[in-house]
Amino acid sequence: MEDRDLMEKELLVIKGACDLYLHGTIESSTTEVHCAFKEALNISLDIQNKLYNLMSEKGWYKTCVVEQTKIDEAKQKYSAN
C-alpha cells in the first residue's frame, strides 16, 4: 500500500475519532468525563491537523479556491435567516 493511501485511511480514522470524542464531550454527564473526552478530542485534533498539513505539503490533499462572489452569496443566504 502506498504512503498516500495509508495517510488517507489514517486521516479518515482520526476524523471519526474526533467526531466520537466531540459527541462524548457534549453528552458527558460529569465534569471528569467531560474533561477526559475534551482532552482526547484536543489530542485527536492536533493529530488530524498534522496529518492534513503533511498531506497538503506533499500535494495529496487538494483544496480548491472559491470565488469571492460565491462566498458573499453564501453569507447573504445564511445571514438572512
Contact map, one row per residue, 1 for C-alpha under 8 A:
111011000000000000000000000000000000000000000000000000000000000000000000000000000
111111000000000000000000000000000000000000000000000000000000000000000000000000000
111111100000000000000000000000000000000000000000000000000000000000000000000000000
011111110000000000000000000000000000000000000000000000100001000000000000000000000
111111111000000000000000000000000000000000000000000000000000000000000000000000000
111111111100000000000000000000000000000000000000000000000000000000000000000000000
001111111110000000000000000000000000000000000000001000100000000000000000000000000
000111111111000000000000000000000000000000000000000000000000000000000000000000000
000011111111100000000000000000000000000000000000000000000000000000000000000000000
000001111111110000000000000000000000000000000000000000000000000000000000000000000
000000111111111000000000000000000000000000000001001100000000000000000000000000000
000000011111111100000000000000000000000000000000000000000000000000000000000000000
000000001111111110000000000000000000000000000000000000000000000000000000000000000
000000000111111111000000000000000000000000010011000000000000000000000000000000000
000000000011111111100000000000000000000000000001000000000000000000000000000000000
000000000001111111110000000000000000000000000000000000000000000000000000000000000
000000000000111111111000000000000000000010010000000000000000000000000000000000000
000000000000011111111100000000000000000010011000000000000000000000000000000000000
000000000000001111111110000000000000000000000000000000000000000000000000000000000
000000000000000111111111000000000000000000000000000000000000000000000000000000000
000000000000000011111111100000000000110110000000000000000000000000000000000000000
000000000000000001111111110000000000110010000000000000000000000000000000000000000
000000000000000000111111111000000000000000000000000000000000000000000000000000000
000000000000000000011111111100000100100000000000000000000000000000000000000000000
000000000000000000001111111100001111110000000000000000000000000000000000000000000
000000000000000000000111111100000100000000000000000000000000000000000000000000000
000000000000000000000011111110000100000000000000000000000000000000000000000000000
000000000000000000000001111111101100000000000000000000000000000000000000000000000
000000000000000000000000001111101100000000000000000000000000000000000000000000000
000000000000000000000000000111111100000000000000000000000000000000000000000000000
000000000000000000000000000111111110000000000000000000000000000000000000000000000
000000000000000000000000000001111111000000000000000000000000000000000000000000000
000000000000000000000000100111111111100000000000000000000000000000000000000000000
000000000000000000000001111111111111110000000000000000000000000000000000000000000
000000000000000000000000100000111111111000000000000000000000000000000000000000000
000000000000000000000000100000011111111100000000000000000000000000000000000000000
000000000000000000001101100000001111111110000000000000000000000000000000000000000
000000000000000000001100100000000111111111000000000000000000000000000000000000000
000000000000000000000000000000000011111111100000000000000000000000000000000000000
000000000000000000001000000000000001111111110000000000000000000000000000000000000
000000000000000011001100000000000000111111111000000000000000000000000000000000000
000000000000000000000000000000000000011111111100000000000000000000000000000000000
000000000000000000000000000000000000001111111110000000000000000000000000000000000
000000000000010011000000000000000000000111111111000000000000000000000000000000000
000000000000000001000000000000000000000011111111100000000000000000000000000000000
000000000000000000000000000000000000000001111111110000000000000000000000000000000
000000000000010000000000000000000000000000111111111000000000000000000000000000000
000000000010011000000000000000000000000000011111111100000000000000000000000000000
000000000000000000000000000000000000000000001111111110000000000000000000000000000
000000000000000000000000000000000000000000000111111111000000000000000000000000000
000000100010000000000000000000000000000000000011111111100000000000000000000000000
000000000010000000000000000000000000000000000001111111110000100000000000000000000
000000000000000000000000000000000000000000000000111111111000000000000000000000000
000000000000000000000000000000000000000000000000011111111100000000000000000000000
000100100000000000000000000000000000000000000000001111111111100000000000000000000
000000000000000000000000000000000000000000000000000111111111110000000000000000000
000000000000000000000000000000000000000000000000000011111111000000000000000000000
000000000000000000000000000000000000000000000000000001111111100000000000000000000
000000000000000000000000000000000000000000000000000000111111110000000000000000000
000100000000000000000000000000000000000000000000000000111111110000000000000000000
000000000000000000000000000000000000000000000000000100110111111000000000000000000
000000000000000000000000000000000000000000000000000000010011111100000000000000000
000000000000000000000000000000000000000000000000000000000000111110000000000000000
000000000000000000000000000000000000000000000000000000000000011111000000000000000
000000000000000000000000000000000000000000000000000000000000001111100000000000000
000000000000000000000000000000000000000000000000000000000000000111110110000000000
000000000000000000000000000000000000000000000000000000000000000011111110000000000
000000000000000000000000000000000000000000000000000000000000000001111111000000000
000000000000000000000000000000000000000000000000000000000000000000111111100000000
000000000000000000000000000000000000000000000000000000000000000001111111110000000
000000000000000000000000000000000000000000000000000000000000000001111111111000000
000000000000000000000000000000000000000000000000000000000000000000011111111100000
000000000000000000000000000000000000000000000000000000000000000000001111111110000
000000000000000000000000000000000000000000000000000000000000000000000111111111000
000000000000000000000000000000000000000000000000000000000000000000000011111111100
000000000000000000000000000000000000000000000000000000000000000000000001111111110
000000000000000000000000000000000000000000000000000000000000000000000000111111111
000000000000000000000000000000000000000000000000000000000000000000000000011111111
000000000000000000000000000000000000000000000000000000000000000000000000001111111
000000000000000000000000000000000000000000000000000000000000000000000000000111111
000000000000000000000000000000000000000000000000000000000000000000000000000011111
